[in-house]
């Protein structure tokens, strides 16, 4: 190989053994792509050279699932993660695989269909924070707080792009391996930052993964999709996946998803319905006069500023998803939208006084099956009617109570109450801040 792999492994061994804080865990960002695969493989092989008795530092292999990832890539990543954990257990390696996912109320479909968020673009990437940054940040914060500090290992490389090179140079500390992260007591370590793309592929082609198997499927995916992996996103400086990168199949940040098109052209024709839905999302985003309402959620109407999707648009998107899902469940066993998401979408529809079409009606019409949400729907309608009657004197309180109910609904659907009080406090604070901003905006307009 054109680079010294032994030197790279020695550096990792040195960082692992002679760190001034020997108990702070390592968090390895793993996306299943070429960069994160090489990172994990080099770290793994370095650790194999350390005496087992000295392997005391906990290592987490963290992978972010946005719940709208390319299904072909999800299948490959899940298989790889299972191999990694199984091999780590068999070899008594201090490695734990952990997958992060967005909160139910932050999921792509709940936000887009339930609340009417428009499909993202490069100027309004609401999805990145909710689907990627927030879930990963929560895990990192929890890990750091339990151990006082933590180190994130990333497979970022200067050769990946000029923007990536500039970002690495901007944040690195000369003469030091670690740099401070935006989160307190968290550091970043990028061992392969100086590896070129040719060197990376040379390494992966010559050195098999220590968790078993080979890299043939990984190479085939890249060749067929003409793509790059979507990096673990830990802050808003990480570039969008977009273009030809593996990432969310719903991504509308760019005009075309070259990776999905490449996979379809190379035999994955079953993905065509996903491409069609994604293209429809682009259409809804680019034609607000047809698909969105003029009034924004705060009740204001401003020139050239559009509000959420029309109810008819949300219904059409859900209809297309369920129609595609019905076919994909038969042929590929793929679920595009979960039952819990549909229940919460219905909750938000009732909250917005959309009673004329129900989620269950759309589902039943497509599946020719009785998806019974009548009790939930009737209860939600009664809640909305009762709230508005009770808050006639203070109509602004309806929004706050609905938000609190949505939080409770999310926790109930996930059968998980831990953290509910913190979320309620946050919701109240957000409501107060938004009320202040609304009053200020109205006073300025007057």
Sine and cosine of phi, psi and omega as CSV:
sin_phi,cos_phi,sin_psi,cos_psi,sin_omega,cos_omega
0.00,0.00,0.48,-0.88,-0.08,-1.00
-0.97,0.24,-0.21,0.98,0.07,-1.00
-0.88,-0.48,0.30,-0.96,-0.08,-1.00
-1.00,-0.01,0.99,-0.16,-0.05,-1.00
-0.93,0.37,-0.54,0.84,0.02,-1.00
-0.90,0.44,-0.65,0.76,0.03,-1.00
-0.89,0.46,-0.66,0.75,0.00,-1.00
-0.91,0.41,-0.68,0.73,0.03,-1.00
-0.91,0.42,-0.61,0.79,0.03,-1.00
-0.89,0.46,-0.62,0.79,0.03,-1.00
-0.90,0.44,-0.67,0.74,0.01,-1.00
-0.92,0.40,-0.66,0.75,0.05,-1.00
-0.87,0.49,-0.69,0.72,0.00,-1.00
-0.88,0.47,-0.68,0.73,0.01,-1.00
-0.91,0.41,-0.61,0.79,-0.02,-1.00
-0.93,0.36,-0.71,0.70,-0.12,-0.99
-1.00,0.10,-0.59,0.81,-0.17,-0.98
-0.93,-0.37,0.42,0.91,0.10,-1.00
-0.91,0.41,0.64,-0.77,0.00,-1.00
-0.92,0.39,-0.31,0.95,0.08,-1.00
-0.85,-0.53,0.99,0.13,-0.16,-0.99
-0.92,0.39,-0.20,0.98,-0.05,-1.00
-0.99,-0.16,-0.19,0.98,-0.05,-1.00
-0.94,0.35,0.77,-0.63,-0.10,-0.99
-0.95,0.31,0.33,-0.94,0.14,-0.99
-0.98,-0.20,0.67,-0.74,0.07,-1.00
-0.88,-0.48,0.95,-0.31,-0.04,-1.00
-1.00,-0.08,0.88,-0.47,0.04,-1.00
-0.96,0.27,0.86,-0.50,-0.07,-1.00
-0.80,-0.60,0.85,-0.52,0.02,-1.00
-0.93,-0.36,-0.16,0.99,-0.04,-1.00
1.00,-0.01,-0.10,1.00,0.02,-1.00
-1.00,0.06,-0.08,-1.00,-0.14,-0.99
-0.90,0.44,-0.68,0.73,-0.08,-1.00
-0.93,0.37,-0.77,0.64,-0.03,-1.00
-0.94,0.35,-0.47,0.88,0.06,-1.00
-0.92,0.39,-0.71,0.70,0.04,-1.00
-0.90,0.45,-0.67,0.74,0.01,-1.00
-0.84,0.54,-0.80,0.60,-0.04,-1.00
-0.89,0.45,-0.63,0.78,-0.03,-1.00
-0.92,0.40,-0.68,0.73,0.02,-1.00
-0.91,0.42,-0.67,0.74,0.03,-1.00
-0.89,0.45,-0.71,0.70,-0.01,-1.00
-0.86,0.51,-0.76,0.65,-0.02,-1.00
-0.91,0.41,-0.51,0.86,0.07,-1.00
-0.92,0.38,-0.69,0.73,-0.01,-1.00
-0.91,0.42,-0.49,0.87,0.02,-1.00
-0.90,0.44,-0.37,0.93,-0.01,-1.00
-1.00,0.05,-0.05,1.00,0.02,-1.00
-1.00,-0.10,0.62,-0.79,0.05,-1.00
-0.84,0.54,0.74,-0.67,-0.04,-1.00
-0.79,0.62,-0.58,0.82,-0.03,-1.00
-0.91,0.42,-0.35,0.94,-0.03,-1.00
-1.00,-0.06,-0.06,1.00,0.00,-1.00
-0.99,0.11,0.96,0.29,-0.08,-1.00
-0.97,-0.24,-0.26,0.97,-0.03,-1.00
-0.99,0.16,0.76,-0.66,0.02,-1.00
-0.97,0.25,0.68,-0.73,0.01,-1.00
-0.84,-0.54,0.80,-0.61,0.05,-1.00
-0.95,-0.32,0.77,-0.64,0.14,-0.99
-0.99,-0.16,0.96,-0.30,-0.14,-0.99
-0.96,-0.28,0.77,-0.64,-0.01,-1.00
-0.79,-0.61,0.75,-0.66,-0.04,-1.00
-0.99,-0.11,0.82,-0.57,0.07,-1.00
-0.93,-0.37,0.92,-0.39,-0.02,-1.00
-0.98,0.21,-0.12,0.99,-0.07,-1.00
0.97,0.25,-0.03,1.00,0.12,-0.99
-0.77,-0.64,0.51,0.86,0.05,-1.00
-0.94,0.35,0.40,-0.92,0.09,-1.00
-0.82,0.57,0.89,-0.46,-0.09,-1.00
-0.84,0.54,-0.55,0.83,0.02,-1.00
-0.91,0.43,-0.64,0.77,-0.01,-1.00
-0.96,0.27,-0.59,0.81,0.02,-1.00
-0.85,0.52,-0.70,0.72,0.00,-1.00
-0.87,0.50,-0.70,0.72,0.01,-1.00
-0.91,0.42,-0.71,0.70,-0.04,-1.00
-0.91,0.42,-0.70,0.72,-0.02,-1.00
-0.88,0.47,-0.63,0.78,0.06,-1.00
-0.89,0.45,-0.69,0.73,0.01,-1.00
-0.90,0.43,-0.68,0.74,-0.01,-1.00
-0.89,0.46,-0.64,0.77,0.04,-1.00
-0.90,0.44,-0.65,0.76,0.04,-1.00
-0.89,0.45,-0.67,0.74,-0.03,-1.00
-0.88,0.48,-0.75,0.66,-0.03,-1.00
-0.92,0.39,-0.65,0.76,0.00,-1.00
-0.89,0.46,-0.71,0.71,0.00,-1.00
-0.92,0.40,-0.64,0.77,0.02,-1.00
-0.88,0.47,-0.67,0.74,0.01,-1.00
-0.91,0.42,-0.68,0.73,-0.02,-1.00
-0.91,0.41,-0.53,0.85,-0.05,-1.00
-0.98,-0.18,0.16,0.99,0.01,-1.00
0.82,0.57,0.64,0.77,0.06,-1.00
-1.00,0.07,0.64,-0.77,-0.03,-1.00
-0.98,0.22,0.81,0.58,-0.07,-1.00
-0.89,-0.45,0.76,-0.65,0.07,-1.00
-0.82,-0.57,0.83,-0.56,0.05,-1.00
-0.99,0.10,0.75,-0.66,0.00,-1.00
-0.70,-0.72,0.75,-0.66,0.01,-1.00
-0.95,-0.31,0.76,-0.65,0.05,-1.00
-0.98,-0.21,0.59,-0.81,0.04,-1.00
-0.69,-0.72,0.41,-0.91,0.01,-1.00
-0.94,0.34,0.39,-0.92,0.14,-0.99
-0.87,0.50,0.48,-0.88,-0.04,-1.00
-0.83,0.56,-0.69,0.73,-0.04,-1.00
-0.95,0.30,-0.22,0.98,0.04,-1.00
-0.98,-0.19,0.04,1.00,-0.05,-1.00
-0.89,0.45,0.41,-0.91,-0.10,-1.00
-0.85,0.53,-0.71,0.70,-0.08,-1.00
-0.96,0.26,-0.57,0.82,0.04,-1.00
-0.90,0.43,-0.67,0.74,0.01,-1.00
-0.94,0.34,-0.70,0.71,-0.11,-0.99
-0.97,0.24,-0.74,0.67,-0.05,-1.00
-1.00,0.02,-0.67,0.75,-0.04,-1.00
-0.94,0.33,-0.74,0.68,-0.07,-1.00
-0.98,-0.21,-0.19,0.98,0.06,-1.00
0.99,0.11,0.33,0.94,0.06,-1.00
-0.86,0.51,0.71,-0.71,0.04,-1.00
-0.95,0.32,0.44,-0.90,0.06,-1.00
-0.82,0.57,0.67,-0.74,-0.10,-1.00
-0.91,0.42,0.44,-0.90,0.20,-0.98
-0.73,-0.68,-0.02,-1.00,-0.11,-0.99
-0.93,0.38,-0.30,0.95,0.02,-1.00
-1.00,-0.07,-0.39,0.92,-0.03,-1.00
-0.72,-0.69,0.99,0.17,-0.03,-1.00
-0.99,-0.11,0.90,0.43,-0.03,-1.00
-0.88,0.47,-0.40,0.92,-0.07,-1.00
-0.94,0.34,-0.58,0.81,-0.11,-0.99
-0.86,0.51,-0.72,0.69,-0.03,-1.00
-0.92,0.39,-0.72,0.69,-0.11,-0.99
-0.97,0.24,-0.62,0.79,-0.08,-1.00
-1.00,0.02,-0.46,0.89,-0.13,-0.99
-0.87,-0.49,-0.86,0.51,-0.11,-0.99
-0.89,0.45,-0.77,0.64,-0.08,-1.00
-0.88,0.48,-0.75,0.66,-0.01,-1.00
-0.88,0.47,-0.67,0.74,-0.01,-1.00
-0.93,0.36,-0.65,0.76,0.00,-1.00
-0.88,0.47,-0.65,0.76,0.01,-1.00
-0.86,0.50,-0.70,0.72,-0.01,-1.00
-0.91,0.41,-0.69,0.72,-0.01,-1.00
-0.89,0.46,-0.70,0.72,0.00,-1.00
-0.88,0.48,-0.70,0.71,0.00,-1.00
-0.89,0.45,-0.67,0.74,-0.01,-1.00
-0.91,0.41,-0.68,0.73,-0.01,-1.00
-0.92,0.39,-0.64,0.77,-0.04,-1.00
-0.93,0.38,-0.56,0.83,0.02,-1.00
-0.95,0.32,-0.45,0.89,-0.09,-1.00
-0.87,-0.50,0.17,0.99,-0.02,-1.00
0.96,0.29,-0.63,0.78,0.04,-1.00
-0.58,-0.81,0.24,-0.97,0.06,-1.00
-0.44,-0.90,0.41,-0.91,0.04,-1.00
-0.85,-0.52,0.80,-0.61,0.06,-1.00
-0.99,-0.13,0.81,-0.58,0.08,-1.00
-0.98,-0.18,0.84,-0.54,-0.04,-1.00
-0.87,-0.49,0.50,-0.86,0.02,-1.00
-1.00,-0.05,0.48,0.88,0.03,-1.00
-0.93,0.37,0.62,-0.79,-0.01,-1.00
-0.71,-0.70,0.63,-0.78,0.01,-1.00
-0.89,0.46,-0.52,0.85,-0.06,-1.00
-0.97,0.25,-0.18,0.98,-0.06,-1.00
-0.91,0.42,-0.64,0.77,0.04,-1.00
-0.20,-0.98,0.29,-0.96,0.02,-1.00
-0.91,0.41,-0.58,0.81,0.03,-1.00
-0.92,0.40,-0.66,0.75,0.03,-1.00
-0.90,0.43,-0.65,0.76,0.02,-1.00
-0.89,0.46,-0.67,0.74,0.00,-1.00
-0.91,0.42,-0.63,0.78,0.00,-1.00
-0.92,0.40,-0.68,0.73,0.02,-1.00
-0.88,0.47,-0.71,0.70,-0.02,-1.00
-0.90,0.43,-0.61,0.80,-0.03,-1.00
-0.90,0.43,-0.64,0.77,-0.13,-0.99
-0.99,-0.12,-0.23,0.97,-0.05,-1.00
-0.96,0.27,0.47,-0.88,0.06,-1.00
-0.96,-0.29,0.89,-0.46,-0.10,-0.99
-0.84,0.54,0.76,-0.65,0.03,-1.00
1.00,0.10,0.00,1.00,-0.01,-1.00
-0.81,-0.59,0.60,-0.80,0.01,-1.00
-0.97,0.22,-0.60,0.80,-0.09,-1.00
-0.99,-0.10,0.55,-0.84,0.15,-0.99
-0.79,-0.61,0.45,-0.89,0.00,-1.00
-0.94,0.33,0.65,-0.76,0.12,-0.99
-1.00,-0.05,0.23,-0.97,0.03,-1.00
-0.90,0.44,-0.51,0.86,0.03,-1.00
-0.97,0.25,0.61,-0.79,0.00,-1.00
-0.91,0.41,0.62,-0.78,0.06,-1.00
0.89,0.45,0.42,0.91,0.03,-1.00
-0.82,-0.57,0.70,-0.72,-0.02,-1.00
-0.83,-0.55,0.37,-0.93,-0.02,-1.00
-0.87,-0.49,0.70,-0.72,0.01,-1.00
-0.78,-0.63,0.83,-0.55,-0.02,-1.00
-0.86,-0.51,0.99,0.13,-0.11,-0.99
-0.89,0.46,-0.53,0.85,-0.11,-0.99
-0.97,-0.25,0.38,0.92,-0.08,-1.00
-0.87,0.49,-0.43,0.90,-0.05,-1.00
-0.99,-0.15,0.07,1.00,-0.01,-1.00
-0.98,0.20,0.72,-0.69,0.04,-1.00
-0.99,0.14,0.25,-0.97,0.00,-1.00
-0.90,0.43,-0.64,0.77,0.04,-1.00
-0.89,0.45,-0.66,0.75,0.03,-1.00
-0.90,0.43,-0.63,0.78,-0.01,-1.00
-0.88,0.47,-0.77,0.64,-0.02,-1.00
-0.92,0.40,-0.58,0.82,0.05,-1.00
-0.87,0.50,-0.68,0.73,0.00,-1.00
-0.90,0.43,-0.75,0.66,-0.05,-1.00
-0.91,0.42,-0.53,0.85,0.01,-1.00
-0.97,0.25,-0.43,0.90,-0.06,-1.00
-0.99,-0.16,-0.44,0.90,-0.09,-1.00
-0.90,-0.44,0.91,-0.41,-0.02,-1.00
-0.95,0.33,0.41,-0.91,0.01,-1.00
-0.91,0.41,0.71,-0.70,-0.05,-1.00
-0.93,0.36,-0.21,0.98,0.04,-1.00
-1.00,0.00,0.05,1.00,0.08,-1.00
0.95,-0.33,0.37,-0.93,0.01,-1.00
0.99,0.13,-0.45,-0.89,0.00,-1.00
-0.53,-0.85,-0.06,-1.00,-0.06,-1.00
-0.97,-0.23,0.30,0.95,-0.05,-1.00
-0.88,0.47,-0.68,0.73,-0.02,-1.00
-0.92,0.40,-0.63,0.78,0.04,-1.00
-0.88,0.48,-0.73,0.68,0.01,-1.00
-0.88,0.47,-0.66,0.75,-0.01,-1.00
-0.90,0.44,-0.66,0.75,0.02,-1.00
-0.87,0.50,-0.71,0.71,0.00,-1.00
-0.91,0.41,-0.65,0.76,-0.03,-1.00
-0.92,0.38,-0.71,0.71,-0.04,-1.00
-0.94,0.34,-0.57,0.82,-0.06,-1.00
-0.99,-0.12,-0.19,0.98,-0.07,-1.00
0.76,0.65,0.80,0.60,-0.20,-0.98
-0.74,-0.67,0.10,-0.99,0.10,-0.99
-0.80,-0.60,0.37,-0.93,-0.03,-1.00
-0.97,0.23,0.46,-0.89,0.05,-1.00
-1.00,0.08,0.88,-0.48,-0.10,-1.00
-0.92,0.38,0.38,-0.92,0.11,-0.99
-0.89,0.45,0.83,-0.56,-0.05,-1.00
-1.00,-0.06,0.89,-0.45,-0.02,-1.00
-0.91,-0.42,-0.12,0.99,0.09,-1.00
-0.29,-0.96,0.09,-1.00,-0.10,-0.99
-0.99,0.16,0.11,0.99,0.09,-1.00
-1.00,0.03,-0.23,0.97,0.02,-1.00
-0.95,0.33,0.77,-0.64,-0.05,-1.00
-0.92,0.40,0.40,-0.91,0.05,-1.00
-0.89,0.45,0.48,-0.88,0.04,-1.00
-0.93,0.36,-0.85,0.52,0.11,-0.99
0.56,0.83,-0.29,-0.96,0.13,-0.99
0.63,0.77,-0.85,-0.53,-0.10,-1.00
-0.98,-0.21,0.32,0.95,-0.01,-1.00
-1.00,0.05,0.50,-0.87,0.17,-0.99
-0.93,0.36,0.70,-0.72,0.03,-1.00
-0.08,-1.00,-0.57,-0.82,-0.01,-1.00
-0.94,0.33,0.72,-0.69,0.02,-1.00
-0.95,0.32,-0.26,0.96,0.02,-1.00
-1.00,0.01,0.01,1.00,-0.15,-0.99
-0.88,0.48,0.82,-0.57,0.01,-1.00
-0.88,-0.48,0.31,0.95,-0.01,-1.00
-0.92,0.39,-0.48,0.88,0.04,-1.00
-0.88,-0.47,0.24,-0.97,-0.06,-1.00
-0.93,0.37,-0.60,0.80,-0.03,-1.00
-0.73,-0.69,0.61,-0.79,0.10,-0.99
-1.00,-0.10,1.00,-0.06,-0.10,-0.99
-0.91,0.41,-0.54,0.84,-0.02,-1.00
-0.93,0.37,-0.69,0.72,0.01,-1.00
-0.92,0.39,-0.64,0.77,0.05,-1.00
-0.88,0.47,-0.64,0.77,0.02,-1.00
-0.90,0.44,-0.67,0.74,0.02,-1.00
-0.91,0.42,-0.65,0.76,0.02,-1.00
-0.90,0.44,-0.69,0.72,0.00,-1.00
-0.91,0.41,-0.38,0.93,-0.05,-1.00
-0.96,-0.29,0.51,0.86,0.17,-0.98
0.94,-0.33,-0.12,0.99,0.00,-1.00
-1.00,-0.10,0.84,0.54,-0.08,-1.00
-0.89,0.46,-0.41,0.91,-0.02,-1.00
-0.88,0.47,-0.28,0.96,-0.01,-1.00
-0.99,0.12,-0.08,1.00,-0.05,-1.00
-0.85,0.53,-0.66,0.75,0.05,-1.00
-0.86,0.52,-0.55,0.84,0.05,-1.00
-0.92,0.38,-0.67,0.74,0.04,-1.00
-0.89,0.46,-0.61,0.80,0.00,-1.00
-0.91,0.40,-0.67,0.75,0.03,-1.00
-0.91,0.42,-0.69,0.73,0.01,-1.00
-0.87,0.49,-0.67,0.74,0.01,-1.00
-0.91,0.41,-0.56,0.83,0.06,-1.00
-0.92,0.38,-0.60,0.80,0.06,-1.00
-0.89,0.46,-0.63,0.78,0.06,-1.00
-0.88,0.48,-0.67,0.74,0.00,-1.00
-0.89,0.46,-0.69,0.73,-0.01,-1.00
-0.91,0.41,-0.56,0.83,0.02,-1.00
-0.95,0.32,-0.63,0.78,-0.10,-0.99
-1.00,0.09,-0.12,0.99,0.00,-1.00
-0.79,-0.61,0.92,0.40,-0.08,-1.00
-0.88,0.47,-0.52,0.85,-0.02,-1.00
-0.89,0.45,-0.37,0.93,-0.01,-1.00
-0.99,-0.15,-0.54,0.84,-0.18,-0.98
-0.91,-0.41,-0.12,0.99,-0.05,-1.00
-0.81,-0.58,0.35,-0.94,0.02,-1.00
-1.00,-0.03,0.45,-0.89,-0.03,-1.00
-0.95,0.30,-0.60,0.80,-0.05,-1.00
-0.97,0.23,0.75,-0.66,0.03,-1.00
-0.99,0.12,0.14,-0.99,-0.07,-1.00
-0.90,0.44,-0.48,0.88,0.00,-1.00
-0.99,0.11,0.10,1.00,0.07,-1.00
1.00,0.01,-0.06,1.00,-0.04,-1.00
-1.00,0.01,0.43,-0.90,0.08,-1.00
-0.78,-0.62,0.87,-0.49,-0.03,-1.00
-0.76,-0.65,0.51,-0.86,-0.02,-1.00
-0.87,0.49,0.74,-0.68,0.06,-1.00
0.91,0.41,0.22,0.98,0.07,-1.00
-0.86,-0.50,0.88,-0.47,-0.09,-1.00
-0.98,-0.18,0.43,-0.90,0.03,-1.00
-1.00,-0.01,-0.34,-0.94,-0.02,-1.00
-0.94,0.35,0.12,-0.99,0.06,-1.00
-0.85,0.52,0.56,-0.83,0.18,-0.98
-0.88,0.47,0.43,-0.90,0.02,-1.00
-0.86,0.51,-0.62,0.78,0.01,-1.00
-0.88,0.47,-0.57,0.82,0.03,-1.00
-0.92,0.39,-0.69,0.73,0.01,-1.00
-0.89,0.46,-0.67,0.75,0.03,-1.00
-0.88,0.47,-0.69,0.73,-0.03,-1.00
-0.91,0.42,-0.64,0.77,0.03,-1.00
-0.90,0.44,-0.73,0.69,0.01,-1.00
-0.88,0.47,-0.65,0.76,0.01,-1.00
-0.86,0.50,-0.70,0.72,-0.01,-1.00
-0.92,0.39,-0.61,0.79,0.01,-1.00
-0.91,0.42,-0.74,0.67,-0.03,-1.00
-0.91,0.41,-0.59,0.81,0.04,-1.00
-0.90,0.44,-0.69,0.73,0.04,-1.00
-0.93,0.38,-0.64,0.77,-0.03,-1.00
-0.89,0.45,-0.64,0.77,-0.01,-1.00
-0.83,0.55,-0.68,0.73,0.00,-1.00
-0.96,0.28,-0.66,0.75,-0.06,-1.00
-0.94,0.34,-0.50,0.87,0.07,-1.00
-0.89,0.45,-0.60,0.80,-0.01,-1.00
-0.94,0.34,-0.72,0.69,-0.14,-0.99
-1.00,-0.01,-0.58,0.82,-0.12,-0.99
-0.85,-0.52,-0.15,0.99,-0.04,-1.00
0.92,0.38,0.56,0.83,-0.10,-0.99
-0.96,-0.27,0.75,-0.66,0.10,-0.99
-0.97,-0.23,0.80,-0.60,-0.02,-1.00
-1.00,-0.09,-0.52,0.86,-0.02,-1.00
-0.61,-0.79,0.70,-0.71,-0.11,-0.99
-1.00,0.03,0.30,-0.96,0.07,-1.00
-0.86,0.51,-0.70,0.72,-0.01,-1.00
-0.87,0.49,-0.63,0.78,0.03,-1.00
-0.90,0.44,-0.65,0.76,-0.02,-1.00
-0.92,0.39,-0.60,0.80,0.05,-1.00
-0.89,0.45,-0.69,0.72,-0.02,-1.00
-0.95,0.33,-0.55,0.83,0.08,-1.00
-0.88,0.48,-0.69,0.72,0.04,-1.00
-0.88,0.47,-0.63,0.77,0.04,-1.00
-0.85,0.53,-0.72,0.70,-0.01,-1.00
-0.93,0.37,-0.56,0.83,0.04,-1.00
-0.90,0.44,-0.70,0.72,0.04,-1.00
-0.90,0.43,-0.60,0.80,0.03,-1.00
-0.87,0.49,-0.59,0.81,0.01,-1.00
-1.00,0.01,0.22,0.98,0.04,-1.00
0.91,0.41,0.52,0.86,0.06,-1.00
-0.99,-0.12,1.00,-0.01,-0.07,-1.00
-0.97,-0.24,-0.23,0.97,-0.17,-0.98
-0.96,0.29,-0.44,0.90,0.05,-1.00
-0.75,-0.66,0.71,-0.70,-0.03,-1.00
-0.93,-0.38,0.48,-0.88,0.03,-1.00
-0.84,0.54,-0.70,0.72,-0.03,-1.00
-0.88,0.47,-0.58,0.82,0.01,-1.00
-0.91,0.42,-0.66,0.75,0.03,-1.00
-0.90,0.43,-0.70,0.71,-0.01,-1.00
-0.88,0.47,-0.76,0.65,-0.07,-1.00
-0.90,0.44,-0.57,0.82,-0.01,-1.00
-0.92,0.39,-0.61,0.80,-0.03,-1.00
-0.99,0.16,-0.69,0.72,-0.08,-1.00
-1.00,0.04,-0.18,0.98,-0.07,-1.00
0.82,0.58,0.68,0.73,-0.13,-0.99
-0.59,-0.81,0.52,-0.86,-0.04,-1.00
-1.00,0.04,1.00,-0.09,0.10,-0.99
-1.00,-0.07,0.99,-0.11,-0.20,-0.98
-1.00,0.07,0.95,-0.32,0.11,-0.99
-0.86,-0.50,0.32,0.95,-0.12,-0.99
-0.87,0.49,-0.67,0.74,-0.01,-1.00
-0.90,0.43,-0.69,0.73,0.01,-1.00
-0.91,0.41,-0.67,0.74,-0.03,-1.00
-0.91,0.42,-0.69,0.73,-0.01,-1.00
-0.91,0.41,-0.65,0.76,0.02,-1.00
-0.89,0.45,-0.68,0.74,-0.01,-1.00
-0.91,0.41,-0.63,0.78,0.02,-1.00
-0.91,0.41,-0.68,0.73,0.03,-1.00
-0.88,0.47,-0.65,0.76,0.04,-1.00
-0.86,0.50,-0.72,0.70,-0.02,-1.00
-0.89,0.45,-0.70,0.71,0.00,-1.00
-0.90,0.44,-0.71,0.71,-0.02,-1.00
-0.90,0.45,-0.67,0.75,0.00,-1.00
-0.86,0.50,-0.73,0.69,-0.04,-1.00
-0.92,0.39,-0.56,0.83,0.06,-1.00
-0.94,0.35,-0.65,0.76,-0.06,-1.00
-0.96,0.29,-0.42,0.91,-0.09,-1.00
-0.95,-0.32,0.50,0.87,-0.01,-1.00
-0.86,0.51,-0.60,0.80,-0.02,-1.00
-0.97,0.22,-0.47,0.88,-0.01,-1.00
-0.76,-0.65,0.94,0.33,-0.08,-1.00
-0.87,0.49,-0.43,0.90,-0.01,-1.00
-0.92,0.40,-0.38,0.92,-0.01,-1.00
-0.95,0.33,-0.33,0.94,0.00,-1.00
-0.86,0.51,-0.68,0.74,-0.01,-1.00
-0.88,0.48,-0.70,0.71,0.00,-1.00
-0.89,0.46,-0.73,0.68,-0.04,-1.00
-0.90,0.43,-0.64,0.77,0.05,-1.00
-0.87,0.49,-0.66,0.75,0.01,-1.00
-0.89,0.45,-0.65,0.76,0.01,-1.00
-0.92,0.39,-0.63,0.77,0.06,-1.00
-0.90,0.43,-0.60,0.80,0.02,-1.00
-0.90,0.44,-0.62,0.79,0.05,-1.00
-0.89,0.45,-0.72,0.69,0.00,-1.00
-0.89,0.45,-0.64,0.77,0.02,-1.00
-0.89,0.46,-0.66,0.75,0.01,-1.00
-0.88,0.48,-0.72,0.70,-0.02,-1.00
-0.91,0.41,-0.63,0.78,0.00,-1.00
-0.91,0.42,-0.69,0.72,-0.02,-1.00
-0.90,0.44,-0.54,0.84,0.00,-1.00
-1.00,0.00,0.02,1.00,-0.03,-1.00
0.78,0.63,0.74,0.67,-0.06,-1.00
-0.51,-0.86,0.93,-0.38,-0.06,-1.00
-0.99,-0.16,-0.23,0.97,-0.06,-1.00
-0.88,0.48,0.77,-0.64,0.03,-1.00
1.00,-0.05,-0.01,1.00,-0.06,-1.00
-0.90,0.44,-0.69,0.72,-0.03,-1.00
-0.89,0.46,-0.65,0.76,0.04,-1.00
-0.89,0.45,-0.66,0.75,0.01,-1.00
-0.91,0.41,-0.61,0.79,0.02,-1.00
-0.90,0.43,-0.69,0.72,0.05,-1.00
-0.86,0.51,-0.70,0.72,0.00,-1.00
-0.89,0.45,-0.65,0.76,0.00,-1.00
-0.89,0.45,-0.69,0.72,0.00,-1.00
-0.89,0.45,-0.69,0.72,0.02,-1.00
-0.88,0.48,-0.67,0.74,0.01,-1.00
-0.90,0.44,-0.65,0.76,0.00,-1.00
-0.89,0.46,-0.68,0.73,0.01,-1.00
-0.89,0.45,-0.69,0.73,0.01,-1.00
-0.89,0.45,-0.69,0.73,0.00,-1.00
-0.91,0.41,-0.58,0.82,0.03,-1.00
-0.90,0.43,-0.66,0.75,0.03,-1.00
-0.90,0.44,-0.69,0.72,0.00,-1.00
-0.89,0.45,-0.63,0.78,-0.01,-1.00
-0.91,0.42,-0.69,0.72,0.02,-1.00
-0.89,0.46,-0.67,0.74,0.00,-1.00
-0.89,0.45,-0.67,0.74,-0.01,-1.00
-0.90,0.44,-0.66,0.75,-0.01,-1.00
-0.92,0.39,-0.64,0.76,0.02,-1.00
-0.91,0.40,-0.59,0.81,0.03,-1.00
-0.93,0.36,-0.63,0.78,0.01,-1.00
-0.90,0.43,-0.56,0.83,0.00,-1.00
-0.98,0.19,0.00,0.00,0.00,0.00
